[in-house]
């Protein structure tokens, strides 16, 4: 009789747990510091989630360690829906191939839904005579090693994308490594380096002001916020993509009814006009896909970056 009671409790426990969820505040771990793009976006989404869930969604910033500190904290949290994580391209697509050992297993954080995805944009200083990618490739071939680009060292998205372009078209560009994005963008505006890759949220104001010229986006389609910039594929360079995506994840083992509850709430929030506008304005596309679709996207993205790291011969640290 006792055994039967335990079986019945197990059978009906999950629906009851999901029905009561959430009954206390939810923690949203963010791998960037206060005031960053990720932090601002997370806080806007958290405020709207709180309205729908009826419980506070509290941001916990854990920057550092190539975002591994935050990912580890989320991965070891109880799988009860009260700790969620804003995962991204670094935590799930790049870190597994840039480090010999990680303190977390990316697969122990399971997808709920993508929040946003924004492609890298190739920009040149106005003094560079190339007006499009074809002209840039021709210029690089005519002057091998003369055109340089800024990036945050080996293994950064900008470095890996440029290496792929070099390999695809046989052009030569010289890497100038920097410690921060702000440093190489300022140097490029000053004319000390010729080109770089970065995101619309950073480059947009400089492109609009004419301080930098955009040549292409590393995405299958043009940006909604800047449809005048062609894609790499339109320039004849296919199968090269690079985006800064973000998405909500939970520890593996979180009951599916709770995942479904979080998913439904996030889809509602991402459809709100002010949230959509805030994402599109930063040069990103709005998420809201299913956990299965998000998972498939992560697997494909991870394979792309795995190949890019291997082709660039970047040794794990």
N, C-alpha and C positions, 0 to 999 in steps of 0.2 A: 504493500500500500504506500509506504514511504517512497519507494523507488518510482512508483507511478506518479506520485505528487511532484517529485523532482523533475521527471520528464515533462510533465505539464507546465511546470514553472519555466523550464528551458524553452519550451515551444512558444509560450506566450510572453516571455520576458522581453524580447526585442521589440515587438510592436508596442508594448507598454512603455518601454524606454524611449522609443521614438515619439510616442504620443506625448510624453512628459517633457520632451526636449524642446527648447532649453529651459532649465529651471534655475540657472544661475549665470553670471557673466561668462562671456567667451573671450579668450585671449587670441589675438591675431599677431603672430610674430612676423616682423619685417626685417630684412637683412641689411637695410640701409639706415642711416641716422636720421634724426628729426630734420624736417625741412627739405629732404631729398624728394625727387620726383615720385619715387616709390612710396615714401612716407605720406606725402600729400594725397596721393591717389588712394592709399589704404585707409586714411582717415576719412576721406569723403565717402568711400564705400561702407566703412564701418558704421558711420552715422546713420546711413540709410538702412543698413541691416538691422540696426538696433530698433528702428521704427517698426520693422516687419516681424522681428523675432520677439520683441517685448523684453529683451535683456540687453544690458550694455555689451558692446564689442570693444574691448580695450586693446589699444596698440602697445606692443612691446618691441622696442627697437633693439636689435642685436647686430650692429655692424661689425665688420672685421673678418679676418681669416679667409679672404676671397669668398665671403658670404657663407662659409662653412659653419661658423659659430651658430648662426641662426638656424641653418638647416639641421644641424645636430640636435639643437634644443627641441625643435619640432619633432624630429624623428623618434626621440626617446620619450615623448610625452604620452600619457595614457590615451588610448584610442576611443575616447568617449565623446568626441565632438566639441569639447570645451577648449581645445587648442587647435587652431588652424594656422596655416602658413602661406605667405605670399611667395611661392617659389618662382624661379625665373631661369633664363637661359644659362646663367653661370652655374647655379646650383645643380642643374639637371642635365645640361648638354655639354658644358665645357669642363667643369671640375673633374669629372670622371677620367678625362684624358690628359689633364694637365698636372695631376698629382699622382704620385706612386701609391699613396694611401690616403683615404679620406676617413674622417671620424664618423661619417654617416654613410648609409647606403641610400642613394637616391630612390631606389625602388621601395623603400620602407615609408615613403611619402606618396600617397596615392592621389590621383587627380580628382578634383570636383568640377571645376570649369576654368577655362581661360578667361582672363580679365582683359588683356590687351596684347597686341603684337605690333611693333613698329620697326620697319626695316632700316638698315644702315643706308646712308646717302653718301655718294662720292662727290666731294667738292674740291675745287681748285682755287688758287689765288687768282684774282683778275689779271695778273701779269702773265699767266700761262696762256698762250695763244689758242689752246684747244677749246672749241665750243661744244664738243660732244666727245663721247668715248672713242669713236673711231679716230678722230683727230689726235686725241691723247695717246692712243696706242702708236700711231704713226710717229708722233713726236718722240715718244720713248724709244722707239726702234732706231730713229735717226740719231738720237743722242743717248746711247746706252749709259746708264748709271748717273745721268745728269739730273733727272727728275727725282725728287725725294718726297717722302711722305711721313707724317707723324702718326705714332700709335703708342699705346702703353705697352711697349716691349713685345717679345715673342709670346705667341699664344693668345694675344688679345684679339677680339673680333676683327678690328681694323687690319691687323697684321695678317690674319688668316685669309681674309677676303682678298687683300691685295696679292698675296701669294697665289691664290687661285686664279686671279685675273692674269698674273704674269705667266702662269703655267698654260692657261688656255690660249693666250695670244702671243706668247713668246716675247713679251715686252719686259724691259728691265726698269725697276723702280728701287730706290735705295731707302731702306728703313732708317728713320731717326727715332730712337726710343725715348719716351718721356715717362715721368712718374705720374702724371695726371693729365686728364683730358683738357682741363683749363689751360695748362701750359702750352700744349701743342696747338690748340685753337688760337690762342693769342699770338703765338709765333707765326702761325699761318696768316692771320689777319695782317701782321706786320711784314709779311713777305719773306720770312726766313725759311719757310718750307713751302713746297709747291702744292701738295694735296693731302687729303686725309679722308677717313670715313667716320661718320658719326650719325646721330639721330636728329630728327627734325626739331625736337624739343630744345636741343642745344644749338643747332645750325640755323633754324628757321629765321630768327631775327637778323643774323648776319647775311643770309641769302637775300632776304627782302631789302636790306639796306645796301646791297651791292658789294659788300665787303668780301664775300665769297660767291663763287659761281657753282651751281649744282649741275652735275653731268648725268647722274643715274641713281636709281634706287635698286637695292639688292632684294627685290621681291618679285613675285609673279605678276603683280599688277601695280598700277600707279597709285600714289598716295591720294587719299580723299582730300587731304588738306593742301596738297601741292600737285594737282593733276598735270601740270605742265612739265614735270620732270619725268623723262622716259625711264623705262626699266633696263636692266642689263641685257635682258633677253632681246629687247627691241634693238639693242646695239649689236646683236649677234653673239652675245656671250651667254650661253645657256647653262642651266643646272647649277647656278651659283646663287645661293640665297643666304641672307644673314639678317636675323631680326632679334630685337630685344623683347622677348615675350615675358609676360607675367601671368600667374594663375594661382587660384586657391587650391591648396592641398591639405590633406589630413593624414595622421599616422595610419599605417596599415593596420587593419583589423577593426577600424571604425565601422559600426553596424551600417548596413546599406540604407535602412530607413533614415538614419541621421544624415548620411551623405546626400540622399534624395532631398531631405528638408533643406539642407544648406544650398544645394544646387538650385532648387526652386526659388529660394530667396535671392540668390545671387543673380539669377536670370532676370528676376523682377527689378533688382537694383540697376543692373547694367542697361536695362531698357528705358530707364528714366531719362528724360531729355537733358537735364543738367549734367548727369554723370556721363552720358554719351558724348555730349559736347566737350566736356573736360578731357576725355580720352582722345577724341578726333583732333582737337586743337593741338595736341602734342605730337601729331603725326603718326598716331597708332590707329589700328582697327579695333573695334569693340568685340569682346569675346561673348561668352554665353553658350558655348557648345556643351555637349553631353560629356560625362566622365570618360566614356569610351572613346569619343572623338578626340578629347584632349589627350588621353593616353596615347592614341595612335599618332597624334601630332608630335608629342614629346619623343616617341621612339624614332620617328623619321628625322626629327631635328637633331637628335643625338647622333644618328648615323652620318648626317651631313657634316657635323663638326668633327666627328671621329676621323672621317676621311680627310678633312681639311688639316687637322693636326698632324696626321700621318704624312700627308703630301708635303707639308711645310717642314717636316723633320724636327718638330718641336719635342724635346726630351722632357718627360714628366719630372717634376721637381720632388 
